[in-house]
């Protein structure tokens, strides 16, 4: 049963229309055909970024801020 008119799911492509639009959409969005690995990849990027921040804080990077000038 199709969704009621006006519902956003009614605008989704399927069948031949989806097959024709799929590859250009994936290319435009820079997504792989199989997105199963994306959550793990994004989790690793976040993990490495947080690790970098922790290392900088631990190394005293917070003390390397520009000095305040009286004024």
C-alpha positions as CSV (number, residue, x, y, z in Angstrom):
1,X,0.0,0.0,0.0
2,X,1.5,3.4,-1.0
3,X,1.8,6.1,1.6
4,X,-0.9,8.8,1.6
5,X,-0.5,11.8,-0.7
6,X,1.5,14.6,0.8
7,X,3.6,12.3,3.0
8,X,7.4,12.6,2.2
9,X,7.7,8.8,1.6
10,X,5.4,9.3,-1.4
11,X,8.3,11.2,-3.1
12,X,10.9,8.4,-2.7
13,X,12.1,6.7,-5.9
14,X,11.8,3.0,-6.4
15,X,12.1,0.4,-9.2
16,X,13.6,1.7,-12.4
17,X,13.5,5.3,-11.4
18,X,15.7,4.5,-8.3
19,X,18.1,2.4,-10.3
20,X,18.6,5.2,-12.8
21,X,19.2,7.8,-10.1
22,X,21.1,5.7,-7.6
23,X,24.7,5.9,-9.0
24,X,24.6,9.7,-9.7
25,X,23.1,10.3,-6.2
26,X,25.9,8.2,-4.5
27,X,28.5,9.9,-6.6
28,X,27.2,13.4,-5.8
29,X,27.0,12.6,-2.0
30,X,30.4,10.9,-2.2
31,X,29.0,7.7,-0.7
32,X,30.1,4.1,-1.4
33,X,27.6,1.6,-2.9
34,X,27.7,-0.4,0.4
35,X,27.6,2.0,3.3
36,X,27.9,-0.7,6.0
37,X,31.4,0.4,7.0
38,X,30.7,4.1,7.3
39,X,29.7,4.2,11.0
40,X,33.0,2.5,12.0
41,X,35.0,4.9,9.8
42,X,33.3,7.9,11.2
43,X,33.8,6.6,14.8
44,X,37.5,6.2,14.1
45,X,37.8,9.8,12.8
46,X,36.1,11.1,15.9
47,X,38.2,8.9,18.2
48,X,41.4,10.1,16.6
49,X,40.4,13.7,16.8
50,X,39.5,13.4,20.5
51,X,42.8,11.6,21.1
52,X,44.6,14.5,19.4
53,X,42.8,17.0,21.6
54,X,43.7,15.0,24.7
55,X,47.3,14.9,23.7
56,X,47.5,18.6,23.1
57,X,45.9,19.4,26.4
58,X,48.2,16.9,28.2
59,X,51.2,18.5,26.5
60,X,50.2,22.0,27.8
61,X,48.8,23.3,24.5
62,X,46.3,25.2,26.5
63,X,49.2,27.3,27.9
64,X,50.3,28.3,24.4
65,X,47.4,30.6,23.9
66,X,48.3,34.2,23.0
67,X,49.0,36.3,26.0
68,X,46.4,38.9,26.9
69,X,47.6,42.5,26.6
70,X,46.5,45.2,29.0
71,X,44.4,47.7,27.3
